[in-house]
Amino acid sequence: MTFENKQLDDLIIQRSDGLPTYNFAVVVDDVTMNITHVIRGDDHLNNTPRQIQLYQALGHEPPAFAHLPMILGSDKTKLSKRHGATAVTEYADLGYLPEALVNYLARLGWSSGDQEIFSRDELVQKFSLDNVGKAPAVFNPEKLIWLNHHYIQQADPARLAGLVLDLLKKDGAVQDGKEPDAAWMQKLVKILTERSHTLLEMKTSSLPFIQDEILMEEKAKAKHLTSDVAPLLTELVAALKTLEPFVHDAIEKAFNDLVTTKGVKLGKLAQPVRVALTGGTVSPGIYDVIEVMGKEKVLRRIAAAVAMIGN
């Protein structure tokens, strides 16, 4: 871009209190730090010709300048907190993985064909200013959540288990020195990844497995824990007690044998069990839930649900 000198005013470089103004200070900073490239938002475009003149007046070669399009909210206005703009640390607290945030930010205002997902190494290899757009980019929270879900599914279960455990400790759901077994935590996060878009969602979904007591959704309880279901649940408890080992395939067979014998659909048994174990109607596959939750807790909760129906 070119600017005519006659378009530029005689800018002030020092305030009356002796302090330098922004445009003068940054030039001195860049010179003393040997800055070679300045890449910044295009809201600074009007400052660039003034700063170039200052470099030249001070006898220094100006750095190379590039200006990136601004990021706007979904309503096409300047991004602010109401659009989701916040500190990077807050995104960590909200359960976003760093690789998801890096990938998302890199794609705001830049592209490489139709590719959406980039590893950090790919970004280093493929990024060039030639592919930076001129139009403002729009911040899309749904796109960030989609990317985060992808990276959660790809992440090492041991790493996810550690991150979820940190969130559980932060909330006081798990006390130091009383952490669940590491191998068990990895089994837990494996069954939660499919439905979890953030680590916060994963933490919330893990609570029924971690805590001794659960809160039941009133609508779910009223709909699924009914008097006609109690006998089915009682027979299921008896069947699950005998299972050894207490694993997915054996649990699935116990369910299928019972619903076949009673001539009912699987949902008639599975949903009440899900409510009894997790307090709600949404969870990973019921056989996975039962295996990971463990025999003792499963039998206790189903029996408690039967007692509650009786009362």
C-alpha positions in Angstrom: 0.0 0.0 0.0 1.2 3.5 -0.7 0.3 6.8 1.1 0.9 10.3 -0.2 3.0 12.5 2.2 0.5 15.3 1.8 -2.1 13.1 3.4 -0.1 12.8 6.6 -0.1 15.4 9.4 2.9 16.6 11.5 2.3 14.2 14.3 3.1 14.9 17.9 5.9 12.7 19.3 6.1 14.1 22.8 3.4 15.1 25.3 3.5 18.3 27.4 4.5 16.1 30.4 7.6 14.8 28.6 6.3 11.4 27.9 6.6 10.1 24.3 3.5 9.3 22.3 2.7 5.8 21.1 3.9 6.2 17.5 7.3 7.5 18.6 7.7 5.0 21.4 7.1 1.9 19.3 9.5 3.0 16.7 12.3 3.4 19.3 11.3 0.0 20.8 11.5 -1.7 17.4 14.8 -0.2 16.6 16.4 -1.1 20.0 15.0 -4.7 19.8 16.1 -5.2 16.2 12.5 -6.0 15.0 12.5 -7.1 11.4 8.7 -7.8 10.9 5.6 -6.2 12.3 2.4 -8.2 11.9 -0.6 -6.6 13.5 -4.3 -5.8 13.1 -5.4 -3.5 10.3 -6.7 -1.0 12.8 -3.0 0.1 13.0 -2.8 0.7 9.2 -3.1 4.4 9.6 -0.2 4.5 12.0 2.2 2.6 9.7 3.1 5.4 7.2 3.8 7.8 10.1 6.0 5.2 11.8 7.9 4.5 8.6 8.8 8.2 8.4 10.1 8.1 11.9 12.4 5.1 11.1 13.7 7.0 8.1 14.2 10.2 10.1 16.2 8.3 12.7 18.3 6.7 10.0 17.0 3.1 10.3 15.6 0.7 7.8 11.9 0.2 8.5 10.8 -3.4 9.3 8.4 -5.2 7.0 4.8 -4.5 7.8 1.7 -6.7 7.4 -1.8 -6.1 8.6 -4.3 -8.8 9.5 -8.1 -8.4 9.2 -9.9 -7.6 12.4 -12.0 -10.3 14.2 -15.6 -9.4 14.5 -18.5 -10.8 16.5 -21.4 -12.7 14.9 -23.2 -9.4 14.5 -20.3 -8.0 12.4 -19.4 -5.5 15.2 -16.0 -5.2 17.0 -15.3 -8.3 19.0 -16.0 -7.8 22.7 -16.7 -9.9 25.8 -20.3 -10.3 25.0 -19.2 -12.2 21.8 -17.0 -14.5 23.7 -13.7 -12.5 23.6 -11.9 -13.3 26.8 -8.4 -14.2 28.2 -6.7 -17.3 27.0 -6.6 -18.6 30.6 -10.4 -18.5 30.7 -10.7 -20.7 27.7 -8.5 -23.2 29.5 -10.9 -22.9 32.5 -13.9 -23.5 30.2 -12.3 -26.8 29.0 -10.8 -25.9 25.7 -7.6 -27.7 24.6 -4.7 -25.5 23.5 -4.4 -27.2 20.1 -8.0 -26.4 19.4 -7.6 -22.8 20.2 -4.4 -22.4 18.2 -6.0 -24.2 15.2 -9.1 -22.0 15.5 -7.3 -18.7 15.8 -4.9 -19.6 12.9 -8.0 -20.0 10.6 -9.4 -16.6 11.5 -8.5 -14.5 8.5 -6.2 -17.1 6.9 -6.8 -20.2 4.8 -5.1 -23.0 3.0 -7.5 -24.5 0.5 -10.6 -26.1 2.2 -8.6 -27.6 5.0 -10.0 -26.8 8.5 -7.9 -29.0 10.9 -4.2 -28.3 11.2 -1.5 -29.6 13.5 0.9 -27.1 14.9 3.6 -28.4 12.5 1.3 -28.0 9.6 0.6 -24.4 10.5 4.3 -23.7 10.7 4.8 -25.3 7.3 1.8 -23.9 5.4 1.3 -20.4 6.9 2.1 -17.5 4.6 0.9 -13.9 4.5 -0.2 -14.5 0.9 -3.2 -16.4 2.1 -4.3 -13.8 4.7 -7.6 -12.3 3.6 -8.5 -8.7 3.6 -12.1 -9.0 4.8 -12.7 -9.1 8.6 -13.0 -12.6 10.1 -16.1 -13.4 12.2 -15.6 -15.1 15.6 -17.8 -18.3 15.6 -18.0 -20.0 19.0 -19.7 -23.1 17.4 -16.7 -23.6 15.2 -14.4 -23.5 18.1 -16.5 -26.0 20.0 -16.5 -28.3 16.9 -12.7 -28.2 16.7 -12.4 -28.8 20.5 -14.6 -31.9 20.2 -12.4 -33.2 17.4 -9.2 -32.7 19.5 -10.8 -34.3 22.5 -11.6 -37.3 20.5 -8.0 -37.5 19.2 -6.3 -36.8 22.6 -4.4 -39.3 24.6 -6.7 -40.7 27.3 -4.0 -40.4 30.0 -3.7 -36.7 29.3 -7.5 -36.2 29.3 -7.8 -38.1 32.5 -5.3 -35.8 34.1 -7.0 -32.6 32.9 -10.5 -33.8 34.0 -9.1 -34.8 37.4 -7.6 -31.3 37.8 -11.1 -29.8 37.1 -12.7 -32.2 39.6 -10.1 -31.2 42.2 -10.7 -27.5 41.5 -14.4 -28.0 42.1 -13.8 -30.0 45.3 -15.4 -33.2 43.8 -12.1 -35.0 44.4 -9.8 -34.4 47.3 -6.0 -34.5 47.2 -4.8 -38.0 48.3 -8.2 -39.5 47.4 -7.8 -39.6 43.6 -9.4 -42.4 41.6 -7.1 -45.0 40.1 -5.3 -43.6 37.0 -6.2 -46.6 34.8 -9.9 -46.4 35.9 -9.9 -42.6 35.1 -8.6 -43.4 31.6 -11.4 -45.9 31.1 -13.9 -43.3 32.2 -12.7 -40.6 29.8 -12.7 -43.0 26.9 -16.4 -43.6 27.2 -17.1 -39.8 27.7 -15.2 -38.4 24.7 -17.8 -39.1 22.1 -20.4 -36.9 23.8 -18.0 -34.3 25.3 -17.3 -31.0 23.4 -15.3 -29.5 26.3 -13.4 -30.7 29.3 -16.1 -29.0 31.4 -18.7 -31.2 29.8 -16.5 -34.2 30.5 -16.1 -33.3 34.1 -19.8 -32.9 34.6 -20.5 -36.2 32.9 -17.9 -37.9 35.2 -19.6 -36.8 38.4 -22.1 -39.7 38.7 -19.1 -42.1 38.4 -17.0 -40.2 41.0 -19.5 -39.1 43.6 -21.3 -41.4 46.1 -24.6 -39.7 45.7 -26.4 -38.4 42.6 -29.1 -35.8 41.9 -31.9 -37.2 39.8 -33.7 -35.1 37.2 -37.4 -35.0 38.4 -38.8 -35.5 34.8 -36.6 -38.4 34.2 -37.4 -40.0 37.5 -41.2 -39.6 37.0 -41.1 -40.9 33.4 -38.8 -43.9 33.8 -38.8 -45.0 37.5 -42.3 -46.3 37.7 -44.0 -49.1 39.6 -44.1 -51.5 36.6 -40.3 -51.2 36.1 -39.4 -52.1 39.7 -39.7 -55.9 39.2 -37.5 -55.7 36.1 -34.8 -53.8 38.0 -35.0 -56.3 40.9 -34.4 -59.2 38.5 -31.5 -57.2 36.8 -29.8 -56.7 40.2 -30.0 -60.5 40.7 -28.5 -61.2 37.3 -25.7 -58.6 37.6 -24.7 -60.0 41.0 -23.6 -63.3 39.5 -21.5 -61.7 36.7 -17.8 -62.5 36.8 -16.0 -60.8 35.2 -18.1 -57.7 35.3 -17.5 -56.6 31.7 -19.3 -55.1 28.7 -20.2 -58.3 26.9 -21.4 -60.2 30.0 -23.5 -57.1 31.0 -25.1 -56.9 27.5 -26.0 -60.6 27.6 -27.7 -60.2 31.0 -29.8 -57.3 29.6 -30.7 -59.2 26.5 -31.6 -62.4 28.3 -33.9 -60.5 30.7 -35.8 -58.4 28.1 -36.2 -61.5 25.9 -37.6 -63.5 28.8 -40.0 -60.7 29.8 -41.0 -59.8 26.2 -40.1 -56.1 26.5 -38.1 -53.8 24.5 -34.5 -53.0 25.6 -35.3 -49.3 26.2 -37.9 -50.3 28.8 -35.0 -51.6 30.9 -32.0 -49.5 29.7 -33.5 -46.0 30.3 -34.7 -46.7 33.9 -31.2 -48.2 34.6 -29.6 -45.1 33.1 -31.7 -42.8 35.3 -30.9 -44.9 38.4 -27.2 -44.8 37.7 -26.6 -41.3 36.4 -29.7 -39.3 37.4 -30.6 -38.5 33.8 -31.5 -39.9 30.4 -28.3 -39.0 28.5 -25.1 -40.9 29.0 -22.6 -43.1 27.1 -23.8 -46.6 26.2 -25.4 -48.2 29.2 -23.1 -51.3 29.2 -20.1 -49.1 29.2 -21.6 -47.0 32.0 -22.2 -50.1 34.1 -18.8 -51.6 33.5 -16.9 -48.4 34.4 -19.1 -47.6 37.3 -18.4 -50.9 38.9 -20.5 -53.7 40.3 -20.8 -52.4 43.9 -22.0 -48.9 43.0 -24.3 -50.2 40.2 -26.1 -52.7 42.4 -26.4 -50.2 45.2 -27.9 -47.5 43.0 -30.4 -49.8 41.2 -31.5 -51.2 44.5 -32.0 -47.6 45.8 -34.1 -46.8 42.8 -36.3 -49.9 43.5 -36.7 -48.8 47.1 -37.6 -45.3 46.0 -40.3 -46.6 43.6 -41.7 -48.6 46.4 -41.9 -45.6 48.7 
